[in-house]
Amino acid sequence: MKNQQNLQKSPDYLNRHRLTALLPFLAVFIILIATNPYKIPLALIPIPFGLVAFGVYRLVLFGAQVLGLDTKKSRILAMLASGSSTLALILKSIGQLSPRDFIILMLLTLGLVFYINRASLSTK
């Protein structure tokens, strides 16, 4: 068990997870540079959104591992962060994200985080 904990804190382990957290953003950057969004097929349009969602998920998981948060709690936090950021990105891309909508989305996300943390504390 101690070997596994030492392995998780090693620089190689952190570098590998840092790389997997940044690769989706690099892929989105390459897609945006290499393609014309007006000429790609409709079936390929959701791919950058999925990559951003996966990238935010991995980035939040990496940050939670560095901070030493519980695995279950960090996964829930990562899912909420990736879902809300992807929803904001989708709304912005279709021109439907106003500052008021963004504030409401962030308040809903923070409320969910609060209630999930409270529910996990009450079950212990």
NORQUI-V189769 format. One record per residue. RES is the residue in three letters. PSI is psi in radians with two decimals (NA if undefined). Layout:
# NORQUI-V189769
res->{RES	RES}
psi->{PSI	PSI}
This chain:
# NORQUI-V189769
res->{MET	LYS	ASN	GLN	GLN	ASN	LEU	GLN	LYS	SER	PRO	ASP	TYR	LEU	ASN	ARG	HIS	ARG	LEU	THR	ALA	LEU	LEU	PRO	PHE	LEU	ALA	VAL	PHE	ILE	ILE	LEU	ILE	ALA	THR	ASN	PRO	TYR	LYS	ILE	PRO	LEU	ALA	LEU	ILE	PRO	ILE	PRO	PHE	GLY	LEU	VAL	ALA	PHE	GLY	VAL	TYR	ARG	LEU	VAL	LEU	PHE	GLY	ALA	GLN	VAL	LEU	GLY	LEU	ASP	THR	LYS	LYS	SER	ARG	ILE	LEU	ALA	MET	LEU	ALA	SER	GLY	SER	SER	THR	LEU	ALA	LEU	ILE	LEU	LYS	SER	ILE	GLY	GLN	LEU	SER	PRO	ARG	ASP	PHE	ILE	ILE	LEU	MET	LEU	LEU	THR	LEU	GLY	LEU	VAL	PHE	TYR	ILE	ASN	ARG	ALA	SER	LEU	SER	THR	LYS}
psi->{-0.72	-0.60	-0.69	-0.69	-0.71	-0.63	-0.68	-0.47	-0.04	2.67	-0.60	-0.74	-0.81	-0.68	-0.69	-0.76	-0.54	-0.70	-0.76	-0.39	-0.50	-0.33	-0.74	-0.63	-0.63	-0.70	-0.71	-0.73	-0.78	-0.73	-0.75	-0.59	-0.67	-0.24	2.78	2.03	-0.35	-0.24	0.00	2.68	2.65	-0.56	-0.38	-0.12	-0.67	-0.21	-0.83	-0.61	-0.71	-0.69	-0.68	-0.75	-0.78	-0.70	-0.75	-0.71	-0.86	-0.63	-0.74	-0.69	-0.73	-0.79	-0.67	-0.63	-0.68	-0.68	-0.25	0.50	2.80	2.52	-0.80	-0.77	-0.67	-0.59	-0.72	-0.77	-0.71	-0.69	-0.74	-0.74	-0.75	-0.66	-0.80	-0.67	-0.63	-0.69	-0.73	-0.71	-0.72	-0.80	-0.68	-0.66	-0.43	0.12	0.42	0.25	1.85	2.88	-0.63	-0.75	-0.68	-0.75	-0.73	-0.75	-0.75	-0.68	-0.70	-0.73	-0.80	-0.66	-0.74	-0.73	-0.77	-0.85	-0.59	-0.74	-0.70	-0.70	-0.66	-0.51	-0.60	-0.36	-0.22	NA}
